[in-house]
Amino acid sequence: MRPTPLNTHFSARSFVWAFPMCLLLGGAALAQTTGSASTPQPASSSPKLPKQAPEQATQRIVVEDASTRIDEVRVGSETKSIDVHPKNGMPAYQVAPKSGERTWKVLGF
C-alpha cells in the first residue's frame, strides 16, 4: 500500500491564499466596536445650551528695523490687520492680509 502524498489534500498554494485571508478577516473582526458598551449620561434638569467656540488668542506682533515698524494683529492663526509705519517721513499705510493691497488714509482727523 502506497501512502498518499500530503499535497493532495493540502497544498502550499491554498496556504498562500488562506493565511492572508484569515489575517484580514480576523483584523476586521477585531476592529469592530460594539455599541452596547456606552457610558450613561447624567440627567440634567436644565436645558442644554449650544456649544460655543472657545475664544481664540489675539497676538499683537511688532517687527521694527531702522526704516520701518510693522504692527500685525492675529486672531488664532489668521492675520486680521497689518499696519506699516515708515520712519523716513512717509505716511503710514495698511496692507490687506488676503490680497496684499496697500491703502493710505488721506485725511486723518
C-alpha positions in Angstrom: 0.0 0.0 0.0 1.3 3.3 -1.0 0.9 6.3 1.2 -1.0 9.3 -0.3 1.1 12.4 -0.5 0.2 15.3 1.8 -0.1 17.8 -1.1 -3.2 16.1 -2.5 -5.2 17.4 0.5 -3.4 20.5 1.5 -1.1 22.3 -1.0 1.2 25.3 -0.5 -0.9 27.2 -3.0 -4.0 27.0 -0.8 -1.9 28.1 2.3 -0.7 31.2 0.4 -4.3 32.3 -0.1 -5.8 31.1 3.2 -3.3 32.6 5.6 -3.6 36.3 4.4 -7.4 36.0 4.2 -7.5 34.8 7.8 -5.4 37.7 8.9 -7.6 40.2 7.0 -10.8 38.8 8.4 -9.5 38.5 11.9 -8.2 42.1 11.8 -11.6 43.3 10.6 -13.4 41.4 13.3 -11.1 42.9 16.0 -11.6 46.4 14.6 -15.3 46.4 15.0 -16.7 48.0 18.1 -20.0 47.2 19.9 -22.5 49.9 20.7 -23.6 48.3 23.9 -20.6 49.4 25.9 -21.6 53.1 26.4 -21.3 55.2 29.5 -24.6 56.6 30.9 -25.1 60.3 30.6 -26.1 62.1 33.9 -29.6 63.6 33.7 -29.8 67.3 34.0 -32.9 69.4 34.6 -31.6 72.5 32.8 -31.9 72.7 29.0 -28.7 72.2 27.1 -27.1 75.3 25.7 -25.4 75.2 22.3 -21.7 74.8 22.5 -19.7 78.0 21.8 -16.4 78.1 20.1 -13.5 78.7 22.6 -12.0 82.2 22.4 -9.1 82.4 20.2 -5.9 84.0 21.3 -5.1 87.5 20.0 -1.5 88.3 19.2 0.0 91.7 18.5 3.3 91.3 16.7 5.7 94.3 16.2 8.6 94.0 13.9 10.9 97.0 13.7 14.1 97.8 11.9 16.0 101.0 11.0 13.5 102.2 8.4 10.0 100.8 9.3 7.8 99.5 12.1 5.2 96.8 11.2 2.3 96.1 13.5 0.4 92.9 12.9 -2.7 91.6 14.7 -3.6 87.9 14.5 -6.6 86.2 16.0 -6.0 82.5 16.3 -3.7 81.8 13.3 -5.4 84.3 10.9 -3.9 87.7 10.3 -6.5 90.4 10.7 -4.5 93.6 10.1 -1.1 94.8 9.1 0.0 98.4 9.7 3.3 99.7 8.2 4.8 102.9 9.7 7.9 104.1 7.7 10.4 106.1 9.8 11.6 108.3 6.9 8.7 110.8 7.0 6.5 108.8 4.6 2.8 108.3 5.5 1.8 105.1 7.3 -0.3 102.6 5.4 -2.2 99.3 5.9 -1.8 96.1 4.0 -4.8 93.9 3.3 -3.9 90.4 4.7 -5.5 88.3 2.0 -4.9 90.4 -1.2 -1.7 92.3 -0.2 -3.4 95.6 -1.4 -2.0 98.8 0.3 -4.3 101.6 1.5 -3.4 105.0 2.9 -5.5 107.3 5.0 -5.8 110.6 3.0 -7.5 112.7 5.7 -6.6 111.7 9.3 -8.9 113.5 11.7 
